[in-house]
Amino acid sequence: MITSCQSILPPPPPDEVLTTTSFPATLEPNAFYTPSPTPLSTPTSGITPTSCTVGRVETYTIEPTPIGKPLRFRVYLPPCYDSHATPGYPVLYLLHGQGSDETLWMDLGLPQLADQLMGRGQIPPFLIVMPYEEYALRDPQQSTFGQTIIENLIPWVEGHFAVCPGPSCRALGGISRGAGWAIHITIQHPDLFAAIGAHSAAPFWGDDLRLYYRTTDYPPEQWPRFYFDSGAQDRYLEPAQAFVNRLSELGISHEWHLNPGAHDFTYWQNHLEDYLRWYAMQWQMSSP
């Protein structure tokens, strides 16, 4: 069971609120889209470009869950997805910010960008799972969202798709409050993921101290690699920087990127390719 803590997030300001959309509780079997023709750089060494150019996104719900309602989520399947692949694909779990939902990643253009990068051999194929936190204004101290990710979502994904199990095949990331959840879940379960992305992070109150105490059980070399980034005008820059400083003090492997920009859609869209490339690189580094 995950022990949550109080969020430092106030109610979301207008620039973070996105329009939500209702989706059916059944699988969408034909959710295809057209990739953007934006040119990319040359293929990454060791990755073969594929003749498949378009992946697909499917919508699912699972229940029962600790949140007391079905958990809705979307799954991006890469171009040429093989349901019998062995040992299977890595999986990236991405969490949205407060005031939005799992469609944030669709609006940012993640499926189209992933199609391009994978189809042209820029990054290896992997699945992307995007759950919806329905009670995103709830105090994390009272929320069971993190527990649901660990106890329900991950086992379901690994039981229904051709993914390689184990921490070396998993990455977890998020934007804003979603980044706070990624940090919080990792502090509770540092042995479940290979890489953690905290984009425009709004860490939950007290998690820097919880990280400190958790290193008693898990020394620095046993923690996943962290990627932190924020815009120079991000309203949560100070707590994000403080958490990065804590990682440095503890000797936990991480990257810190301070970029121009604010805590908004434009910033995340501008850096989405950076995120996907970084996650993919972690799996390539872990490969024999």
NORDA-V66035 format. One record per residue. N is the residue number from 1. RES is the residue in one small letter. SS is DSSP state (~ for helix, > for strand, _ for the rest). OMEGA is omega in degrees with one decimal (* if undefined). D_FIRST is the distance of its C-alpha to the first C-alpha in Angstrom with 1 decimal. Layout:
# NORDA-V66035
n=N res=RES ss=SS omega=OMEGA d_first=D_FIRST
n=N res=RES ss=SS omega=OMEGA d_first=D_FIRST
This chain:
# NORDA-V66035
n=1 res=m ss=_ omega=-178.2 d_first=0.0
n=2 res=i ss=_ omega=174.7 d_first=3.8
n=3 res=t ss=_ omega=-176.5 d_first=6.5
n=4 res=s ss=_ omega=177.6 d_first=9.4
n=5 res=c ss=_ omega=-174.1 d_first=13.0
n=6 res=q ss=_ omega=177.9 d_first=16.4
n=7 res=s ss=_ omega=174.3 d_first=18.1
n=8 res=i ss=_ omega=-173.4 d_first=21.7
n=9 res=l ss=_ omega=168.6 d_first=22.8
n=10 res=p ss=_ omega=174.4 d_first=25.6
n=11 res=p ss=_ omega=-172.2 d_first=26.5
n=12 res=p ss=_ omega=174.4 d_first=27.6
n=13 res=p ss=_ omega=-174.6 d_first=31.3
n=14 res=p ss=~ omega=-174.4 d_first=33.5
n=15 res=d ss=~ omega=179.0 d_first=33.6
n=16 res=e ss=~ omega=-176.4 d_first=30.0
n=17 res=v ss=_ omega=177.9 d_first=30.0
n=18 res=l ss=_ omega=178.7 d_first=30.7
n=19 res=t ss=_ omega=178.6 d_first=31.9
n=20 res=t ss=_ omega=-178.3 d_first=29.4
n=21 res=t ss=_ omega=177.4 d_first=30.4
n=22 res=s ss=_ omega=-179.3 d_first=29.4
n=23 res=f ss=_ omega=178.5 d_first=29.0
n=24 res=p ss=_ omega=-177.6 d_first=29.4
n=25 res=a ss=_ omega=179.9 d_first=26.6
n=26 res=t ss=_ omega=-179.8 d_first=28.3
n=27 res=l ss=_ omega=171.5 d_first=29.0
n=28 res=e ss=_ omega=-170.9 d_first=31.6
n=29 res=p ss=_ omega=-173.7 d_first=33.6
n=30 res=n ss=_ omega=-177.9 d_first=36.2
n=31 res=a ss=_ omega=179.2 d_first=34.4
n=32 res=f ss=_ omega=179.4 d_first=36.7
n=33 res=y ss=_ omega=-177.1 d_first=38.0
n=34 res=t ss=_ omega=180.0 d_first=40.8
n=35 res=p ss=_ omega=178.0 d_first=40.0
n=36 res=s ss=_ omega=-179.3 d_first=41.7
n=37 res=p ss=_ omega=-177.8 d_first=44.8
n=38 res=t ss=_ omega=-179.1 d_first=43.9
n=39 res=p ss=_ omega=178.2 d_first=45.3
n=40 res=l ss=_ omega=-179.2 d_first=43.0
n=41 res=s ss=_ omega=-175.2 d_first=43.9
n=42 res=t ss=_ omega=-178.7 d_first=44.7
n=43 res=p ss=_ omega=176.0 d_first=42.2
n=44 res=t ss=_ omega=-179.9 d_first=40.0
n=45 res=s ss=_ omega=176.8 d_first=41.6
n=46 res=g ss=_ omega=178.7 d_first=40.3
n=47 res=i ss=_ omega=-176.2 d_first=38.9
n=48 res=t ss=_ omega=173.9 d_first=41.3
n=49 res=p ss=_ omega=-176.9 d_first=41.9
n=50 res=t ss=_ omega=177.5 d_first=41.4
n=51 res=s ss=_ omega=176.6 d_first=43.7
n=52 res=c ss=_ omega=-176.1 d_first=40.9
n=53 res=t ss=_ omega=-174.5 d_first=40.6
n=54 res=v ss=_ omega=171.2 d_first=38.1
n=55 res=g ss=_ omega=177.3 d_first=34.6
n=56 res=r ss=> omega=178.3 d_first=32.9
n=57 res=v ss=> omega=179.9 d_first=30.0
n=58 res=e ss=> omega=-179.2 d_first=28.5
n=59 res=t ss=> omega=-179.3 d_first=26.4
n=60 res=y ss=> omega=164.6 d_first=23.8
n=61 res=t ss=> omega=174.7 d_first=21.4
n=62 res=i ss=> omega=176.8 d_first=18.7
n=63 res=e ss=_ omega=-3.6 d_first=17.5
n=64 res=p ss=_ omega=179.1 d_first=15.9
n=65 res=t ss=_ omega=178.3 d_first=12.7
n=66 res=p ss=_ omega=-179.9 d_first=10.1
n=67 res=i ss=_ omega=177.3 d_first=12.6
n=68 res=g ss=_ omega=178.3 d_first=15.2
n=69 res=k ss=_ omega=175.3 d_first=17.6
n=70 res=p ss=_ omega=174.8 d_first=18.5
n=71 res=l ss=> omega=177.9 d_first=17.3
n=72 res=r ss=> omega=178.4 d_first=20.5
n=73 res=f ss=> omega=176.1 d_first=21.1
n=74 res=r ss=> omega=179.2 d_first=24.1
n=75 res=v ss=> omega=172.6 d_first=24.8
n=76 res=y ss=> omega=175.3 d_first=27.7
n=77 res=l ss=> omega=-172.2 d_first=29.5
n=78 res=p ss=_ omega=173.9 d_first=31.9
n=79 res=p ss=_ omega=-179.5 d_first=35.7
n=80 res=c ss=_ omega=179.0 d_first=36.7
n=81 res=y ss=_ omega=-178.6 d_first=33.2
n=82 res=d ss=_ omega=-176.9 d_first=33.6
n=83 res=s ss=_ omega=178.9 d_first=31.3
n=84 res=h ss=_ omega=-177.8 d_first=32.5
n=85 res=a ss=_ omega=177.7 d_first=32.1
n=86 res=t ss=_ omega=5.6 d_first=31.3
n=87 res=p ss=_ omega=178.2 d_first=29.2
n=88 res=g ss=_ omega=-175.0 d_first=27.9
n=89 res=y ss=> omega=168.1 d_first=27.1
n=90 res=p ss=> omega=-178.8 d_first=24.7
n=91 res=v ss=> omega=174.4 d_first=22.3
n=92 res=l ss=> omega=175.7 d_first=21.8
n=93 res=y ss=> omega=-176.7 d_first=19.0
n=94 res=l ss=> omega=-176.0 d_first=20.5
n=95 res=l ss=> omega=-178.1 d_first=19.2
n=96 res=h ss=_ omega=-179.8 d_first=21.8
n=97 res=g ss=_ omega=178.4 d_first=22.6
n=98 res=q ss=_ omega=-180.0 d_first=22.7
n=99 res=g ss=_ omega=177.4 d_first=25.5
n=100 res=s ss=_ omega=176.7 d_first=25.7
n=101 res=d ss=_ omega=-175.2 d_first=24.0
n=102 res=e ss=_ omega=177.7 d_first=23.8
n=103 res=t ss=~ omega=174.1 d_first=27.6
n=104 res=l ss=~ omega=-177.1 d_first=27.7
n=105 res=w ss=~ omega=174.8 d_first=27.7
n=106 res=m ss=~ omega=-178.5 d_first=30.5
n=107 res=d ss=~ omega=178.6 d_first=32.5
n=108 res=l ss=_ omega=-179.9 d_first=32.2
n=109 res=g ss=_ omega=-177.0 d_first=33.8
n=110 res=l ss=~ omega=-178.9 d_first=31.1
n=111 res=p ss=~ omega=-179.6 d_first=32.2
n=112 res=q ss=~ omega=179.8 d_first=35.8
n=113 res=l ss=~ omega=177.7 d_first=35.2
n=114 res=a ss=~ omega=176.3 d_first=33.1
n=115 res=d ss=~ omega=-177.5 d_first=35.9
n=116 res=q ss=~ omega=-175.2 d_first=38.4
n=117 res=l ss=~ omega=-179.7 d_first=36.7
n=118 res=m ss=~ omega=-177.5 d_first=35.8
n=119 res=g ss=~ omega=-178.7 d_first=39.1
n=120 res=r ss=_ omega=177.4 d_first=41.2
n=121 res=g ss=_ omega=178.1 d_first=39.4
n=122 res=q ss=_ omega=178.9 d_first=37.9
n=123 res=i ss=_ omega=177.9 d_first=34.4
n=124 res=p ss=_ omega=179.9 d_first=33.2
n=125 res=p ss=_ omega=172.8 d_first=31.7
n=126 res=f ss=> omega=177.6 d_first=27.9
n=127 res=l ss=> omega=175.5 d_first=25.8
n=128 res=i ss=> omega=-177.7 d_first=24.2
n=129 res=v ss=> omega=-173.1 d_first=21.4
n=130 res=m ss=> omega=-179.2 d_first=21.3
n=131 res=p ss=> omega=179.5 d_first=18.8
n=132 res=y ss=_ omega=172.2 d_first=19.5
n=133 res=e ss=_ omega=-175.0 d_first=17.5
n=134 res=e ss=_ omega=-176.9 d_first=19.3
n=135 res=y ss=_ omega=-173.5 d_first=18.2
n=136 res=a ss=_ omega=174.9 d_first=19.0
n=137 res=l ss=_ omega=-177.8 d_first=20.5
n=138 res=r ss=_ omega=174.4 d_first=17.5
n=139 res=d ss=_ omega=178.9 d_first=16.3
n=140 res=p ss=_ omega=177.1 d_first=13.1
n=141 res=q ss=_ omega=-177.8 d_first=12.2
n=142 res=q ss=_ omega=-174.0 d_first=12.2
n=143 res=s ss=_ omega=174.8 d_first=11.3
n=144 res=t ss=_ omega=-178.2 d_first=8.7
n=145 res=f ss=~ omega=179.3 d_first=10.8
n=146 res=g ss=~ omega=177.1 d_first=8.9
n=147 res=q ss=~ omega=180.0 d_first=6.0
n=148 res=t ss=~ omega=177.3 d_first=9.3
n=149 res=i ss=~ omega=-175.2 d_first=10.9
n=150 res=i ss=~ omega=-171.0 d_first=8.9
n=151 res=e ss=~ omega=-175.0 d_first=8.5
n=152 res=n ss=~ omega=-171.4 d_first=11.8
n=153 res=l ss=~ omega=-176.0 d_first=14.2
n=154 res=i ss=~ omega=177.5 d_first=14.4
n=155 res=p ss=~ omega=179.3 d_first=14.9
n=156 res=w ss=~ omega=179.8 d_first=17.3
n=157 res=v ss=~ omega=-177.2 d_first=19.3
n=158 res=e ss=~ omega=177.0 d_first=19.7
n=159 res=g ss=~ omega=-174.3 d_first=20.9
n=160 res=h ss=~ omega=-179.6 d_first=23.4
n=161 res=f ss=_ omega=-179.6 d_first=24.9
n=162 res=a ss=_ omega=-179.9 d_first=26.8
n=163 res=v ss=> omega=177.2 d_first=24.3
n=164 res=c ss=_ omega=-177.7 d_first=24.0
n=165 res=p ss=_ omega=176.6 d_first=20.6
n=166 res=g ss=_ omega=-175.3 d_first=19.1
n=167 res=p ss=~ omega=-177.8 d_first=18.3
n=168 res=s ss=~ omega=-179.4 d_first=22.0
n=169 res=c ss=~ omega=-176.2 d_first=22.3
n=170 res=r ss=> omega=170.3 d_first=19.5
n=171 res=a ss=> omega=-177.7 d_first=19.9
n=172 res=l ss=> omega=179.6 d_first=18.0
n=173 res=g ss=> omega=178.7 d_first=20.0
n=174 res=g ss=> omega=178.3 d_first=20.7
n=175 res=i ss=> omega=174.2 d_first=23.3
n=176 res=s ss=_ omega=177.4 d_first=23.1
n=177 res=r ss=~ omega=176.5 d_first=19.9
n=178 res=g ss=~ omega=175.0 d_first=18.7
n=179 res=a ss=~ omega=175.8 d_first=19.5
n=180 res=g ss=~ omega=177.0 d_first=17.5
n=181 res=w ss=~ omega=179.8 d_first=14.4
n=182 res=a ss=~ omega=178.0 d_first=15.4
n=183 res=i ss=~ omega=-174.9 d_first=15.7
n=184 res=h ss=~ omega=178.6 d_first=12.5
n=185 res=i ss=~ omega=-178.6 d_first=10.4
n=186 res=t ss=~ omega=177.4 d_first=12.8
n=187 res=i ss=~ omega=178.6 d_first=12.5
n=188 res=q ss=~ omega=-175.2 d_first=8.8
n=189 res=h ss=_ omega=-176.5 d_first=10.1
n=190 res=p ss=_ omega=-177.3 d_first=13.9
n=191 res=d ss=_ omega=-174.7 d_first=14.7
n=192 res=l ss=_ omega=-174.3 d_first=14.0
n=193 res=f ss=_ omega=176.7 d_first=16.9
n=194 res=a ss=_ omega=-174.5 d_first=20.5
n=195 res=a ss=> omega=-178.2 d_first=21.3
n=196 res=i ss=> omega=177.5 d_first=19.9
n=197 res=g ss=> omega=179.4 d_first=22.2
n=198 res=a ss=> omega=-173.3 d_first=22.2
n=199 res=h ss=> omega=-173.5 d_first=25.2
n=200 res=s ss=_ omega=-169.7 d_first=26.5
n=201 res=a ss=_ omega=169.0 d_first=23.3
n=202 res=a ss=_ omega=-175.0 d_first=22.3
n=203 res=p ss=_ omega=177.2 d_first=19.7
n=204 res=f ss=_ omega=-176.6 d_first=17.4
n=205 res=w ss=_ omega=175.8 d_first=18.8
n=206 res=g ss=_ omega=-175.8 d_first=17.9
n=207 res=d ss=~ omega=176.1 d_first=16.3
n=208 res=d ss=~ omega=177.0 d_first=19.5
n=209 res=l ss=~ omega=177.7 d_first=19.1
n=210 res=r ss=~ omega=175.5 d_first=15.5
n=211 res=l ss=~ omega=-179.4 d_first=16.9
n=212 res=y ss=~ omega=-177.6 d_first=19.7
n=213 res=y ss=~ omega=-179.9 d_first=17.7
n=214 res=r ss=~ omega=178.8 d_first=15.5
n=215 res=t ss=_ omega=172.3 d_first=18.9
n=216 res=t ss=_ omega=179.6 d_first=19.3
n=217 res=d ss=_ omega=-178.4 d_first=17.0
n=218 res=y ss=_ omega=178.3 d_first=17.9
n=219 res=p ss=_ omega=-173.4 d_first=21.6
n=220 res=p ss=~ omega=-175.9 d_first=22.9
n=221 res=e ss=~ omega=-179.9 d_first=24.2
n=222 res=q ss=~ omega=-179.4 d_first=20.8
n=223 res=w ss=_ omega=173.9 d_first=19.4
n=224 res=p ss=_ omega=176.1 d_first=20.1
n=225 res=r ss=> omega=-178.3 d_first=23.1
n=226 res=f ss=> omega=171.6 d_first=22.9
n=227 res=y ss=> omega=176.1 d_first=25.4
n=228 res=f ss=> omega=171.6 d_first=25.9
n=229 res=d ss=> omega=177.5 d_first=28.7
n=230 res=s ss=> omega=171.5 d_first=30.1
n=231 res=g ss=> omega=-178.3 d_first=33.4
n=232 res=a ss=_ omega=178.5 d_first=35.7
n=233 res=q ss=_ omega=-179.7 d_first=35.8
n=234 res=d ss=_ omega=-178.0 d_first=32.1
n=235 res=r ss=_ omega=177.1 d_first=31.2
n=236 res=y ss=_ omega=-177.3 d_first=27.9
n=237 res=l ss=~ omega=-175.4 d_first=29.7
n=238 res=e ss=~ omega=178.3 d_first=29.6
n=239 res=p ss=~ omega=176.6 d_first=25.8
n=240 res=a ss=~ omega=179.0 d_first=25.5
n=241 res=q ss=~ omega=179.1 d_first=28.2
n=242 res=a ss=~ omega=179.1 d_first=26.7
n=243 res=f ss=~ omega=177.0 d_first=23.5
n=244 res=v ss=~ omega=177.5 d_first=25.8
n=245 res=n ss=~ omega=178.2 d_first=27.8
n=246 res=r ss=~ omega=176.6 d_first=24.7
n=247 res=l ss=~ omega=178.8 d_first=24.2
n=248 res=s ss=~ omega=179.8 d_first=27.9
n=249 res=e ss=~ omega=-176.8 d_first=27.8
n=250 res=l ss=~ omega=178.8 d_first=25.1
n=251 res=g ss=_ omega=179.2 d_first=27.0
n=252 res=i ss=_ omega=-175.5 d_first=24.2
n=253 res=s ss=_ omega=-179.2 d_first=26.0
n=254 res=h ss=> omega=169.5 d_first=26.3
n=255 res=e ss=> omega=177.9 d_first=28.9
n=256 res=w ss=> omega=-178.5 d_first=29.8
n=257 res=h ss=> omega=174.9 d_first=32.1
n=258 res=l ss=> omega=-173.4 d_first=33.8
n=259 res=n ss=> omega=170.0 d_first=35.8
n=260 res=p ss=_ omega=175.7 d_first=38.2
n=261 res=g ss=_ omega=-175.8 d_first=36.7
n=262 res=a ss=_ omega=-178.8 d_first=34.5
n=263 res=h ss=_ omega=-173.0 d_first=31.1
n=264 res=d ss=_ omega=-176.0 d_first=32.3
n=265 res=f ss=~ omega=-177.8 d_first=32.7
n=266 res=t ss=~ omega=179.5 d_first=35.8
n=267 res=y ss=~ omega=-176.7 d_first=34.0
n=268 res=w ss=~ omega=179.0 d_first=31.2
n=269 res=q ss=~ omega=179.9 d_first=33.7
n=270 res=n ss=~ omega=-174.9 d_first=35.9
n=271 res=h ss=~ omega=-178.1 d_first=33.2
n=272 res=l ss=~ omega=179.0 d_first=31.5
n=273 res=e ss=~ omega=175.7 d_first=33.6
n=274 res=d ss=~ omega=-177.9 d_first=32.7
n=275 res=y ss=~ omega=-177.0 d_first=29.0
n=276 res=l ss=~ omega=179.1 d_first=29.6
n=277 res=r ss=~ omega=-178.7 d_first=31.9
n=278 res=w ss=~ omega=178.8 d_first=29.5
n=279 res=y ss=~ omega=-179.4 d_first=26.6
n=280 res=a ss=~ omega=-179.5 d_first=29.3
n=281 res=m ss=~ omega=-179.4 d_first=30.7
n=282 res=q ss=~ omega=178.0 d_first=27.5
n=283 res=w ss=~ omega=177.2 d_first=27.6
n=284 res=q ss=~ omega=177.5 d_first=31.3
n=285 res=m ss=~ omega=-178.3 d_first=30.8
n=286 res=s ss=~ omega=-177.9 d_first=28.4
n=287 res=s ss=_ omega=178.7 d_first=30.9
n=288 res=p ss=_ omega=* d_first=33.2
